[in-house]
Amino acid sequence: WYQRRVRKQWYQRRVRGTNAKMEICKEEPLNPIKQDVKKGKLRFVNNVFPYHGYIWNYGALPQTWEDPNHVDSGTGAAGDDDPLDAVEIGSAVATRGEVKQVKILGVIAMIDEGETDWKLVCIDRNDPMADSLSDIEDVEAKMPGILEATRDWFRIYKVPTGKPMNEFAYKGEWKNRDFANNVINETHGYWNALMSGQNAKINCANTTVTNSKSNISIDEASGVLGSQPEKSGDGPPVDASTQDHCFVSRTVPEKVCH
């Protein structure tokens, strides 16, 4: 989260077509990517018809932070205390932890349990489609259906777990590249403030931000990495209960855009 430059790079958490709910562990040194756990159980997203797991490569932009103490004037909700999420819509399936150079194309303002949770859309600069995509209207023209499916997926994916549909600010409208870059710049400013101070919940240990109070040496970082257990196997299987398709009505009388 802290080691990469903002805007030009994107790093992968959740692989297209998979179900494991992988998160940046903000509480641990160097913020490893780990599978989320709730009530002692590993978490997976359900297959909500017609989708299977994540429908794009799903990662985040480094050096950004949605400040939970700042209420966004456009959404009316505070930040979700995470870096900016970004879905990468290129043709290649990314590997977990992979870093890509991407083009920012647009953004949508999801409201997740009362918090602002921006979702950027981007594409790998090396993707065959990248040269023909420069802004959000290009995505709709060249890849019809992907934006509608993305909004639909984010709206309904929590319903099988007993939660309501997610809402969206700006009437669920996809905002363009310039708007998205403004969001990135603003959240980069919040990240800078975070790094220059102290945060009781977030471990900001890093080796590259020299003005950070949490800057550590390469030797210290190597010690953190060396203390981790060796990888053994491919990990536990996907929870079978998440593999059957769940069916969600899109016509329920529920306000999802405001």
Number of C-alpha atoms within 10 A of each C-alpha: 24 18 13 16 13 16 18 14 19 31 25 23 26 27 22 22 15 18 21 23 18 21 18 19 17 19 13 15 16 20 18 15 18 13 17 16 13 7 6 7 10 15 18 21 20 26 22 21 15 12 15 17 24 23 20 23 26 24 29 25 25 23 25 27 25 28 22 16 12 14 15 15 8 10 20 14 20 19 25 21 17 20 25 24 23 25 24 29 24 19 13 14 13 22 14 17 15 11 18 18 15 22 23 29 25 23 26 24 23 24 25 19 14 15 19 27 24 25 23 28 28 27 27 22 18 14 13 12 16 16 11 10 20 17 19 21 17 13 22 14 10 12 13 12 11 15 18 11 14 18 20 14 19 17 22 20 23 16 16 18 10 7 11 16 23 23 23 24 20 14 12 16 14 23 18 19 21 15 15 23 17 11 18 26 16 15 21 22 17 19 20 16 14 19 24 15 12 14 10 7 10 17 17 27 23 23 18 14 18 12 11 19 15 17 17 16 12 12 10 14 16 10 11 13 13 10 8 8 7 7 7 6 6 6 7 7 7 15 15 9 10 19 16 12 15 15 13 15 6 11 6 8 6 11 10 16 16 11
